[in-house]
Amino acid sequence: MKNKVTFVCIFLMIPFFTIAQALTGIDEIAPYNEGLAAIKKGGQWGFMNTKGDLVIGFRDDLVWDHTGDTSSFGIMSLTHPTFKQGKCPVKKMVEGIPYYGFIDTSGTLVIDYQFLNVAQYENGYFTGIIFEKTLKGENEFKLKIYDYTFHEVLMDSSGNIVEYLAKPTNIQMTSKRYKTPWLRTKLLNDNLIAVRNEDNMLEIKKLTQ
């Protein structure tokens, strides 16, 4: 009996180590940014924290493009999903046209799908292209005809317009003709913004906010 008690005491003194459930079948792991790394599984992406826990489940609306141009502004520059200042761009298709919004680090949509192109947050602000849609009438086939007005805008962290920056043109809002419009502006700091002109050169301008 004494030997049995001694064995139990020794057994209880042995430290136990548990191995958390591993993430398996991962195709790609992006660099960490703001404590989160995007991980790809199949055609979907999710986010894990620095402990390796999946904190945002795999989903197909996160914005990325392996052929993205990192020198451009907006969604064309994102080679993988990433958070900046606690927000990450997401996409929803509406009648064949992609609309963009933002989720927070819990995966909740916090800025609605309303942008035709959008840049990530910088210094609490971001730039994006929005539009106004006005019913013009009907054609001979009783199909509704709309007029569109486009604006490139500076917005705050709540999605409120701070300043109108440019007026994009030649955007075709039909799925067969639509091409994602390029952002012409990039926020540099609280006071300065870079604007790409028609000659593809950059100009530095002061914000009026």
C-alpha positions in Angstrom: 0.0 0.0 0.0 2.9 2.3 0.9 4.5 1.7 -2.5 1.2 2.4 -4.3 0.8 5.8 -2.5 4.4 6.7 -3.3 3.8 5.9 -7.0 0.7 8.1 -7.1 2.5 11.0 -5.5 5.4 10.8 -8.1 2.8 10.5 -10.9 1.1 13.6 -9.8 4.4 15.5 -9.7 5.1 14.8 -13.4 4.3 17.9 -15.5 1.8 17.4 -18.3 2.0 19.0 -21.7 -1.0 19.3 -24.0 -0.7 19.9 -27.7 -3.4 22.3 -29.1 -5.2 21.2 -32.2 -2.9 22.0 -35.2 -4.0 23.8 -38.3 -3.5 21.4 -41.1 -3.7 21.4 -44.9 -2.5 25.0 -45.1 -1.4 26.1 -48.6 0.1 29.5 -47.8 1.0 31.6 -44.8 1.3 35.4 -45.2 3.6 37.5 -43.0 2.2 38.7 -39.6 0.9 42.2 -39.5 -0.7 43.7 -36.3 -0.5 40.3 -34.6 -2.4 38.4 -37.3 -1.3 36.3 -40.3 -3.5 35.3 -43.2 -3.4 31.6 -44.0 -4.8 30.0 -47.2 -6.5 26.7 -47.4 -7.9 25.7 -50.7 -9.5 28.8 -52.2 -10.2 30.5 -48.9 -8.3 32.6 -46.4 -8.5 33.0 -42.7 -6.4 34.6 -40.0 -4.4 33.1 -37.1 -2.9 34.9 -34.1 0.7 34.6 -32.8 -0.3 31.5 -30.8 -1.4 29.7 -33.9 -5.1 29.9 -33.1 -7.5 30.5 -36.0 -9.3 33.7 -35.0 -11.1 34.4 -38.2 -12.4 31.3 -40.0 -11.7 30.5 -43.6 -13.8 32.6 -46.0 -13.8 33.5 -49.6 -14.5 37.3 -49.4 -11.0 38.4 -48.3 -9.2 40.6 -50.9 -6.0 39.3 -52.5 -4.4 38.9 -55.8 -1.1 37.0 -56.3 -0.4 39.1 -59.5 -1.1 42.3 -57.7 0.9 45.4 -58.4 2.4 46.6 -55.1 3.3 49.9 -56.6 -0.4 50.7 -57.3 -2.9 52.2 -54.9 -6.0 50.3 -53.6 -7.0 46.7 -53.9 -4.8 45.9 -56.9 -1.8 46.2 -54.6 -2.9 43.4 -52.2 -1.0 40.2 -52.9 -2.6 38.6 -49.7 -5.2 39.6 -47.1 -3.8 41.8 -44.4 -5.0 44.0 -41.5 -4.0 47.7 -41.2 -5.1 49.7 -38.2 -7.5 46.9 -37.2 -9.4 46.6 -40.5 -9.1 44.3 -43.6 -10.8 44.7 -47.0 -13.5 42.3 -48.1 -15.4 41.8 -51.3 -19.0 41.1 -52.4 -20.1 40.5 -56.0 -23.3 42.3 -57.0 -24.6 41.7 -60.6 -21.1 40.7 -61.7 -19.4 43.8 -60.2 -17.1 43.6 -57.1 -17.9 46.0 -54.2 -15.5 46.4 -51.3 -15.9 47.0 -47.5 -13.9 46.3 -44.3 -14.1 43.8 -41.5 -12.5 44.2 -38.0 -10.3 41.7 -36.2 -13.4 39.7 -35.1 -14.4 39.2 -38.7 -17.4 41.5 -38.4 -18.3 43.8 -41.3 -17.8 47.4 -40.0 -17.6 49.4 -43.2 -20.3 48.4 -45.7 -19.7 47.2 -49.3 -19.9 50.5 -51.2 -16.5 51.0 -52.9 -15.4 50.1 -56.4 -11.8 50.4 -55.2 -10.4 51.1 -51.8 -7.1 51.6 -50.1 -6.2 50.4 -46.6 -6.2 52.6 -43.6 -3.3 55.1 -43.1 -3.3 57.4 -40.0 -7.0 56.7 -39.3 -8.2 57.5 -42.8 -8.5 55.7 -46.2 -9.4 56.6 -49.8 -11.9 54.9 -52.0 -14.1 55.2 -55.0 -17.9 55.5 -54.4 -20.8 56.3 -56.7 -24.2 57.8 -56.9 -26.9 56.0 -58.9 -29.8 58.0 -60.4 -32.8 56.6 -62.3 -32.9 58.3 -65.7 -35.9 56.5 -67.2 -36.7 53.4 -69.3 -35.7 52.3 -72.8 -38.0 50.8 -75.4 -37.7 47.4 -73.8 -38.9 48.8 -70.4 -35.4 48.3 -68.9 -34.4 50.9 -66.4 -31.6 53.3 -67.4 -29.4 54.9 -64.7 -26.9 57.7 -64.6 -23.8 57.2 -62.4 -21.6 59.8 -60.8 -18.3 58.6 -59.3 -16.2 60.2 -56.6 -12.8 59.4 -55.2 -13.0 60.4 -51.5 -11.1 60.5 -48.2 -13.0 58.8 -45.4 -12.5 58.5 -41.7 -12.5 55.3 -39.5 -16.3 55.3 -39.3 -16.7 55.5 -43.1 -17.7 59.2 -43.1 -16.6 61.3 -46.1 -14.0 63.9 -45.0 -13.0 65.3 -48.5 -13.8 64.8 -52.1 -10.5 64.2 -54.0 -11.3 63.4 -57.6 -14.0 62.6 -60.0 -13.3 59.3 -61.9 -14.7 58.9 -65.4 -15.3 56.3 -68.1 -16.4 53.6 -65.7 -18.9 51.1 -67.3 -21.3 49.7 -64.7 -22.2 46.6 -66.6 -20.6 43.2 -65.8 -19.4 42.6 -69.4 -17.7 46.0 -69.7 -16.8 46.7 -66.1 -13.1 47.1 -65.1 -12.1 48.0 -61.6 -11.2 51.7 -61.7 -7.7 52.7 -60.5 -7.3 54.9 -57.4 -5.4 58.0 -58.2 -4.7 59.1 -54.6 -2.7 57.8 -51.7 -2.7 59.3 -48.2 0.8 60.0 -47.0 0.1 61.5 -43.6 -2.5 63.7 -41.8 -1.7 66.6 -44.1 -0.4 65.3 -47.4 -1.7 63.1 -50.2 -0.1 61.8 -53.4 -2.1 62.2 -56.6 -1.3 60.3 -59.8 -2.0 62.6 -62.8 -2.9 61.7 -66.4 0.8 61.3 -67.3 1.1 58.7 -64.5 3.3 61.0 -62.5 2.8 61.7 -58.8 2.0 65.1 -57.4 2.1 65.9 -53.6 -0.9 68.0 -52.4 -2.0 69.3 -49.1 -5.3 68.2 -47.6 -7.8 70.9 -46.8 -9.3 69.1 -43.7 
